[in-house]
Amino acid sequence: MPWTDTYAPTRSSDILAQSGAVRSLRAWLQTWLHGSPGNKRCALLSGGPGVGKTTTARLVAHECGFDVVELNASDARSKRALSDAVSELLSNRTISAFYGARRMPLLLMEEVDGMSGSDRGGLAELVQLAKRTKVPIVCTCNDRQRVKPLLAQSLDLKFAGADPDTAAQHIANVMCRDEGLSVESVRRALATANGDIRHTLNVLEGSAAGKDRTLDPFACA
């Protein structure tokens, strides 16, 4: 199993540097459970790759009691494709009609900034769906400037990269015993990945696989 899966956070409290976004997303989802979501019926999670946007959305949604239905925006760039994929879901407050479950569904749409380069109306349709949805929509993007029309309908949550020193210490503490990582090796990998934690783990895993582990290349500091 890749390290990105082996060491993925299992609780929202494990997500580095995003405590404010976690709290805001949780509070917003609670308004849905109480039947009073207000005008912001979509949440937009923006930030660079590997900073925890999708992980945050999944974990917070599950912890709040939602069933997550995921859709990559690249699969629904056109107005018709998006409407066909989600219009029935967004008109229902319970997911029982879809999966026999009892919890409210949540639509997680990833990489919605990938819709903005298309002239097929996908982003405009998403904005209209966000206005009338009966279930929460959570969207992720790397470049929020490319989805400006969606911002007016959305809870705007910006994700920053983790502090290198804090992230290095945390990752090393979690993985030192199992993988022999030192804080300094993690810090170097974070620097080359510009704070992208997912890429950092891939770099560390690749480095470990290419070295003689008997030499303890990542000896614990």
C-alpha positions in Angstrom: 0.0 0.0 0.0 1.4 3.4 -0.9 2.6 5.6 2.0 0.0 8.2 1.1 -2.7 5.6 1.9 -0.9 3.9 4.8 -0.4 7.2 6.6 -3.5 9.1 5.5 -5.3 10.9 8.3 -8.2 8.9 9.8 -9.6 11.8 11.8 -10.1 15.5 10.9 -8.0 16.4 14.0 -5.0 14.7 12.2 -5.1 17.1 9.3 -2.1 19.5 9.4 -2.5 23.3 9.4 -6.2 23.3 8.5 -7.9 23.5 11.8 -9.7 26.7 10.9 -11.1 25.2 7.7 -12.1 22.0 9.5 -14.1 24.0 12.1 -15.8 26.2 9.5 -16.7 23.2 7.3 -18.0 21.3 10.3 -20.2 24.2 11.5 -21.6 24.7 8.0 -22.5 21.0 7.7 -24.2 21.2 11.0 -26.5 23.8 9.6 -27.6 21.3 7.0 -28.4 18.7 9.6 -30.5 21.3 11.5 -32.4 22.2 8.3 -31.1 25.8 8.1 -28.2 26.0 5.6 -28.9 29.6 4.6 -27.8 31.1 1.3 -24.4 29.4 1.1 -25.4 26.0 -0.2 -21.9 25.1 -1.5 -18.5 25.0 0.1 -15.4 25.8 -2.0 -12.1 24.4 -0.7 -9.2 26.0 -2.5 -5.5 25.6 -2.2 -2.5 24.0 -3.8 -2.2 20.2 -4.4 -1.6 17.9 -1.5 -2.7 20.3 1.3 -5.6 18.2 2.5 -8.7 19.6 0.7 -10.3 16.3 -0.3 -9.2 14.5 2.8 -10.8 17.3 4.9 -14.0 17.1 3.0 -14.3 13.3 3.3 -13.4 13.1 7.0 -15.5 16.0 8.2 -18.5 14.8 6.2 -18.2 11.3 7.6 -17.8 12.6 11.1 -20.9 14.8 10.7 -22.9 11.8 9.5 -23.1 12.4 5.8 -22.7 9.8 3.0 -20.2 11.2 0.5 -20.9 10.9 -3.3 -17.8 11.8 -5.2 -17.6 13.2 -8.7 -14.5 14.5 -10.5 -15.4 17.7 -12.4 -13.3 16.5 -15.4 -16.1 13.8 -15.9 -18.9 16.4 -16.0 -17.6 19.5 -17.8 -20.6 19.9 -20.0 -24.0 21.2 -18.8 -25.8 18.0 -19.8 -23.2 15.7 -18.3 -23.3 17.5 -15.0 -27.0 17.7 -14.9 -27.4 14.0 -15.8 -24.9 13.0 -13.1 -26.2 15.0 -10.1 -29.6 16.6 -10.7 -31.6 13.8 -9.2 -29.3 13.5 -6.2 -29.4 17.2 -5.4 -33.2 17.2 -5.4 -33.4 14.6 -2.6 -32.6 15.1 1.1 -32.1 11.5 1.8 -29.9 9.0 0.1 -32.2 6.1 0.6 -33.4 6.3 -3.0 -29.9 5.8 -4.2 -28.1 3.4 -1.8 -30.6 2.3 0.8 -28.8 4.3 3.5 -30.4 6.6 6.1 -28.0 9.5 6.1 -28.1 12.7 4.0 -25.9 12.6 1.0 -23.1 15.1 0.3 -21.8 15.8 -3.2 -18.0 16.1 -3.3 -16.9 17.6 -6.6 -13.1 17.6 -7.1 -11.0 19.9 -9.3 -13.9 22.2 -10.3 -11.4 24.7 -11.7 -10.9 22.1 -14.5 -14.4 23.0 -15.7 -13.6 26.6 -16.4 -11.5 25.9 -19.5 -14.5 24.4 -21.2 -17.1 26.3 -23.2 -19.8 23.6 -22.7 -21.5 25.3 -19.7 -20.4 22.9 -16.9 -19.3 25.6 -14.4 -22.4 27.7 -15.1 -24.6 24.7 -14.5 -22.8 24.0 -11.3 -23.6 27.5 -10.1 -27.2 27.0 -10.9 -27.3 23.6 -9.1 -25.7 25.2 -6.0 -28.5 27.7 -5.9 -31.3 25.1 -5.7 -29.6 22.0 -4.1 -31.3 20.3 -1.3 -28.1 18.6 -0.1 -24.7 20.1 0.6 -22.2 20.4 -2.2 -18.4 20.6 -1.4 -16.1 21.5 -4.2 -12.3 21.5 -4.4 -10.0 23.5 -6.6 -6.4 24.6 -6.9 -7.1 28.0 -8.5 -10.1 29.8 -7.0 -9.7 32.6 -9.5 -10.9 30.3 -12.3 -14.2 29.6 -10.5 -15.2 33.1 -9.5 -18.9 32.6 -10.5 -19.1 29.9 -7.9 -17.7 32.0 -5.1 -20.9 34.0 -4.6 -22.8 30.8 -3.8 -20.1 29.3 -1.6 -18.6 29.1 1.8 -15.0 30.2 0.9 -12.4 28.1 2.6 -8.8 28.7 1.7 -6.2 26.0 2.4 -2.6 26.9 3.1 0.5 24.6 3.0 1.6 23.2 6.4 4.4 24.9 8.2 7.5 23.0 7.2 9.0 22.6 10.6 5.7 21.5 12.2 4.9 19.2 9.3 8.3 17.6 9.4 8.2 16.9 13.1 4.7 15.5 12.8 5.4 13.2 9.9 8.6 12.0 11.4 6.9 11.3 14.7 4.3 9.2 12.9 6.6 7.4 10.6 9.9 7.2 12.4 9.4 3.8 14.0 7.9 2.2 11.0 10.0 3.7 8.2 13.1 5.1 10.0 12.5 8.7 8.9 14.4 11.6 10.5 13.0 15.1 10.9 15.7 16.5 8.6 14.9 14.0 5.8 11.2 15.0 6.0 12.1 18.7 6.0 14.3 18.3 2.9 11.5 16.4 1.1 8.9 19.1 2.1 11.1 21.8 0.8 11.4 20.1 -2.7 7.6 19.6 -2.7 6.7 23.2 -1.8 4.7 22.0 1.2 2.7 19.4 -0.8 2.4 16.7 1.9 1.1 14.0 -0.6 4.1 14.6 -2.9 6.4 14.7 0.1 5.3 11.2 1.1 5.8 10.0 -2.5 9.3 11.4 -2.6 10.2 9.8 0.8 8.8 6.5 -0.3 10.6 6.6 -3.6 13.9 7.5 -1.8 13.5 4.7 0.7 12.7 2.1 -2.0 15.9 3.1 -3.9 18.3 2.7 -1.0 19.8 -0.1 1.0 17.6 0.1 4.1 20.3 -1.8 6.1 22.3 1.4 5.9 19.4 3.2 7.7 19.2 6.1 5.2 16.5 7.9 7.2 17.9 7.2 10.7 15.7 8.7 13.4 17.1 12.0 14.7 
